[in-house]
Amino acid sequence: MNKKILKIVIVGLMAGLCYISFVFLQVKIPTPGGFTSFHLGNTFCVLAALLLGGLPGGAAGAIGMGIADLMDPTYVVVAPKTMILKLGIGIVTGYVAHRIFHIQHLKGKDLMKAVILSTTAGMLFNVVGEPIFSYFYTAFILGAPENAAMTLASWNAITTCVNAILAIIIASAIYMSIAPRLQNNGVLKKIAPKE
């Protein structure tokens, strides 16, 4: 199979996993400024960035969770914010994984450390960016009262931290278990970003 087609297929697969894990593995929390949630969508956004690189991984997260937001009446108004933040998660994770650590050349404990640090970098971007971006998006773009926007941002900070911890643990574990198999059969070499 052509490398480009394989990469597009895997972006689609990861977008689908982002969608499914956000929609079906989610606990919604209503606040005065809107909804926030505990979910596993970021897990597959980060995993996609580890496998494919930053931009394709971020695109998978943006597409999957963006579509999930568009299909849900409670989240439809925040879909643009979601797409921007998920793209950012992928870009940061992929940059750290592939440009700083070069994870495609690491093995064993060095690979595990690099994967955990890369996923942590992407999730730190989200932990900082989500509440800040959420506040400004809710207050200034959606026109919610400042108190409501601040309440939503506060709840987002809590749920985003929990989601980040889950994403770091689960995505790192999945990557560490599938990377050797993908490496052995040549798939990882076809989909990993070029140096």
C-alpha positions as CSV (number, residue, x, y, z in Angstrom):
1,M,0.0,0.0,0.0
2,N,1.2,3.5,-0.8
3,K,2.7,5.4,2.2
4,K,0.4,8.4,1.7
5,I,-2.7,6.3,1.5
6,L,-1.7,4.3,4.5
7,K,-1.1,7.5,6.5
8,I,-4.5,8.9,5.4
9,V,-6.2,5.6,6.4
10,I,-4.6,5.7,9.9
11,V,-5.5,9.4,10.4
12,G,-9.1,8.4,9.6
13,L,-8.9,5.4,12.0
14,M,-7.5,7.6,14.8
15,A,-10.1,10.3,14.1
16,G,-12.8,7.6,14.5
17,L,-11.2,6.4,17.7
18,C,-11.1,10.0,19.0
19,Y,-14.8,10.4,18.1
20,I,-15.8,7.1,19.7
21,S,-13.8,7.6,22.9
22,F,-15.2,11.2,23.3
23,V,-18.8,10.4,22.6
24,F,-19.1,7.0,24.3
25,L,-16.5,7.2,27.1
26,Q,-17.6,10.5,28.5
27,V,-19.2,11.9,31.6
28,K,-20.8,15.4,31.0
29,I,-20.7,18.0,33.7
30,P,-23.1,21.0,33.3
31,T,-21.9,24.4,34.6
32,P,-23.5,27.9,34.4
33,G,-21.2,28.7,31.4
34,G,-21.8,25.5,29.4
35,F,-20.7,21.8,29.6
36,T,-17.4,20.2,30.3
37,S,-16.6,16.5,30.6
38,F,-14.4,13.7,31.6
39,H,-13.5,11.7,28.5
40,L,-10.8,9.6,26.7
41,G,-10.8,11.5,23.4
42,N,-7.4,13.1,24.0
43,T,-5.9,9.6,24.4
44,F,-6.2,8.8,20.8
45,C,-5.2,12.3,19.7
46,V,-1.9,11.9,21.5
47,L,-1.5,8.3,20.3
48,A,-2.0,9.5,16.7
49,A,0.7,12.1,17.1
50,L,3.1,9.5,18.5
51,L,2.4,7.2,15.5
52,L,2.0,9.7,12.7
53,G,3.7,13.0,13.8
54,G,2.3,16.3,15.0
55,L,0.2,17.6,12.2
56,P,-1.5,14.3,11.2
57,G,-2.0,13.4,14.8
58,G,-3.5,16.8,15.6
59,A,-5.7,16.6,12.5
60,A,-7.0,13.2,13.7
61,G,-7.9,14.7,17.0
62,A,-9.4,17.8,15.5
63,I,-11.5,15.9,13.0
64,G,-12.7,13.2,15.4
65,M,-13.5,15.4,18.4
66,G,-14.7,18.3,16.2
67,I,-17.2,16.1,14.5
68,A,-18.3,14.8,17.9
69,D,-18.9,18.4,19.1
70,L,-20.8,19.2,15.9
71,M,-23.1,16.2,16.4
72,D,-23.9,17.1,20.0
73,P,-26.3,20.0,20.7
74,T,-24.5,20.8,24.0
75,Y,-21.1,21.1,22.4
76,V,-21.8,22.4,18.9
77,V,-21.0,26.0,19.7
78,V,-17.5,25.0,21.0
79,A,-16.5,22.9,18.0
80,P,-14.1,25.5,16.6
81,K,-12.4,25.8,20.0
82,T,-12.1,22.0,20.2
83,M,-10.6,21.7,16.8
84,I,-7.9,24.3,17.5
85,L,-6.9,22.8,20.9
86,K,-6.8,19.2,19.6
87,L,-4.7,20.3,16.6
88,G,-2.4,22.0,19.1
89,I,-2.2,18.8,21.3
90,G,-1.1,16.8,18.3
91,I,1.5,19.3,17.1
92,V,3.1,19.7,20.5
93,T,3.1,15.9,21.2
94,G,4.4,15.1,17.7
95,Y,7.1,17.8,17.8
96,V,8.5,16.6,21.1
97,A,8.2,12.9,20.2
98,H,9.7,13.1,16.7
99,R,11.8,16.2,16.5
100,I,13.3,16.3,20.0
101,F,13.4,12.7,21.1
102,H,13.3,10.9,17.7
103,I,11.2,8.1,19.2
104,Q,11.3,6.0,16.0
105,H,15.0,5.3,16.8
106,L,14.6,4.5,20.5
107,K,13.9,1.3,22.3
108,G,13.2,0.0,25.9
109,K,13.4,2.4,28.8
110,D,14.6,5.3,26.6
111,L,11.6,5.0,24.4
112,M,9.2,4.7,27.4
113,K,10.7,7.9,28.9
114,A,10.5,9.8,25.6
115,V,6.9,8.7,25.0
116,I,5.8,9.7,28.5
117,L,7.5,13.1,28.2
118,S,6.1,13.7,24.8
119,T,2.5,12.9,25.8
120,T,3.0,15.0,28.9
121,A,4.1,17.9,26.8
122,G,1.0,17.7,24.7
123,M,-1.3,17.4,27.7
124,L,0.4,20.3,29.4
125,F,-0.4,22.4,26.4
126,N,-4.0,21.3,26.8
127,V,-4.1,21.8,30.6
128,V,-2.9,25.4,30.2
129,G,-4.7,26.2,27.0
130,E,-8.1,24.7,27.6
131,P,-9.2,26.8,30.6
132,I,-7.7,30.0,29.2
133,F,-9.0,29.5,25.7
134,S,-12.3,28.4,27.1
135,Y,-12.7,31.5,29.2
136,F,-12.0,33.9,26.4
137,Y,-14.1,31.8,23.9
138,T,-17.1,31.6,26.2
139,A,-16.9,35.2,27.4
140,F,-16.0,37.1,24.2
141,I,-17.1,34.9,21.3
142,L,-20.2,33.3,22.8
143,G,-21.0,36.4,24.9
144,A,-21.6,34.5,28.2
145,P,-21.5,36.5,31.4
146,E,-18.0,36.8,32.9
147,N,-18.9,34.8,36.1
148,A,-20.3,31.9,34.0
149,A,-17.3,31.9,31.7
150,M,-15.0,31.8,34.8
151,T,-17.0,29.0,36.3
152,L,-16.7,27.0,33.1
153,A,-13.0,27.7,32.9
154,S,-12.6,26.5,36.5
155,W,-14.4,23.3,35.9
156,N,-12.5,22.8,32.6
157,A,-9.2,23.1,34.5
158,I,-10.3,20.2,36.7
159,T,-11.6,17.9,34.0
160,T,-8.7,18.7,31.7
161,C,-6.2,17.7,34.4
162,V,-8.0,14.4,34.9
163,N,-8.3,13.8,31.2
164,A,-4.6,14.6,30.7
165,I,-3.5,12.1,33.3
166,L,-5.7,9.4,31.8
167,A,-4.4,10.3,28.3
168,I,-0.7,10.1,29.3
169,I,-1.1,6.7,31.0
170,I,-3.3,5.1,28.4
171,A,-1.7,6.5,25.2
172,S,1.8,5.7,26.5
173,A,0.8,2.1,27.4
174,I,-0.9,1.6,24.0
175,Y,2.0,3.0,22.1
176,M,4.6,0.9,24.0
177,S,2.6,-2.2,23.3
178,I,1.9,-1.7,19.6
179,A,5.1,0.1,18.5
180,P,7.4,-3.0,18.5
181,R,4.8,-4.9,16.4
182,L,4.4,-2.0,14.0
183,Q,8.2,-1.6,13.9
184,N,8.7,-5.4,13.2
185,N,6.3,-5.5,10.3
186,G,7.5,-2.2,8.7
187,V,4.3,-0.2,9.3
188,L,5.8,2.2,11.7
189,K,8.6,3.1,9.2
190,K,5.9,3.9,6.6
191,I,3.7,6.1,8.8
192,A,6.3,7.8,11.1
193,P,7.3,11.3,10.0
194,K,10.5,11.8,8.1
195,E,13.5,13.3,9.9
